[in-house]
Amino acid sequence: MNALARLHAEGFRVRIGPAGKLQAAPASRLTPELSELIKRNADDIRAALGVHRCWHVTLVDGTRLAAVRPAGCTHAAILESCRDQFGADRVVTVEAHG
């Protein structure tokens, strides 16, 4: 389980704030361990929360395709969409394009 998934599993909402800093709510429930997890994985969390319009998807058979959402979406949203469309066990990677 990656850091963002763990935070979600613990009941936190995570976002990139107006100043570009990561914010987790409810902040009153953040333990020193979870704060350290956020610091250690900040780049990965930011990447997962970033909104992109085009994503490269790789399936288990090696097929690569582009998933496009003109309004943009997060990694979590496009991953869920691709897993629904192609099957959860068939999606290997989803990476932001550009």
FIMAR-934463 format. One record per residue (C-alpha): x, y, z. Coordinates in pm, whole numbers, padded with zeros to 5 digits. Example, Ala and Ser with C-alpha at 12.3 -4.5 7.8 and 13.67 -1.06 7.14 Angstrom:
<fimis>
       xx       yy       zz
    01230   -00450    00780
    01367   -00106    00714
</fimis>
This chain:
<fimis>
       xx       yy       zz
    00000    00000    00000
    00145    00337   -00097
    00148    00638    00135
   -00158    00807   -00013
   -00358    00483    00001
   -00257    00436    00364
   -00367    00788    00453
   -00701    00732    00279
   -00741    00398    00461
   -00678    00580    00791
   -00963    00819    00705
   -00762    01124    00597
   -00845    01359    00311
   -00525    01473    00143
   -00486    01764   -00098
   -00237    02014   -00229
   -00313    02346   -00059
   -00308    02694   -00215
    00058    02747   -00122
    00155    02412   -00279
    00195    02231    00053
    00035    01896    00126
   -00256    01912    00366
   -00414    01618    00550
   -00743    01645    00735
   -00843    01601    01003
   -00507    01740    01118
   -00590    01668    01482
   -00558    01294    01408
   -00212    01313    01249
    00038    01114    01450
    00415    01175    01436
    00444    00849    01239
    00191    00963    00976
    00351    01308    00954
    00685    01140    00884
    00519    00915    00623
    00392    01227    00446
    00736    01394    00457
    00914    01082    00324
    00664    01034    00042
    00573    01396   -00040
    00685    01379   -00405
    00489    01059   -00472
    00180    01197   -00297
    00199    01522   -00497
    00233    01323   -00819
   -00071    01111   -00732
   -00277    01421   -00650
   -00174    01610   -00961
   -00437    01675   -01227
   -00339    01579   -01580
   -00532    01559   -01907
   -00346    01270   -02069
   -00229    00943   -01915
   -00025    00652   -02055
   -00176    00317   -01961
    00009   -00015   -01986
   -00181   -00344   -01977
   -00044   -00685   -01877
   -00010   -00798   -02240
    00217   -00499   -02311
   -00048   -00292   -02485
    00010    00081   -02429
   -00265    00333   -02481
   -00352    00690   -02394
   -00640    00780   -02167
   -00758    01138   -02212
   -00984    01347   -01991
   -01009    01703   -02132
   -01103    01847   -01792
   -00818    01659   -01626
   -00821    01409   -01342
   -00600    01266   -01070
   -00400    00943   -01084
   -00649    00774   -00852
   -00945    00871   -01071
   -00790    00757   -01399
   -00661    00434   -01242
   -01010    00351   -01117
   -01159    00433   -01456
   -00905    00217   -01642
   -00952   -00074   -01401
   -01329   -00052   -01450
   -01295   -00041   -01827
   -01017   -00296   -01885
   -01031   -00509   -01569
   -00844   -00449   -01244
   -00605   -00739   -01307
   -00512   -00614   -01657
   -00386   -00262   -01574
   -00013   -00261   -01493
    00072    00110   -01487
   -00089    00448   -01537
    00154    00738   -01577
    00094    01106   -01644
    00196    01226   -01988
    00399    01545   -01982
</fimis>
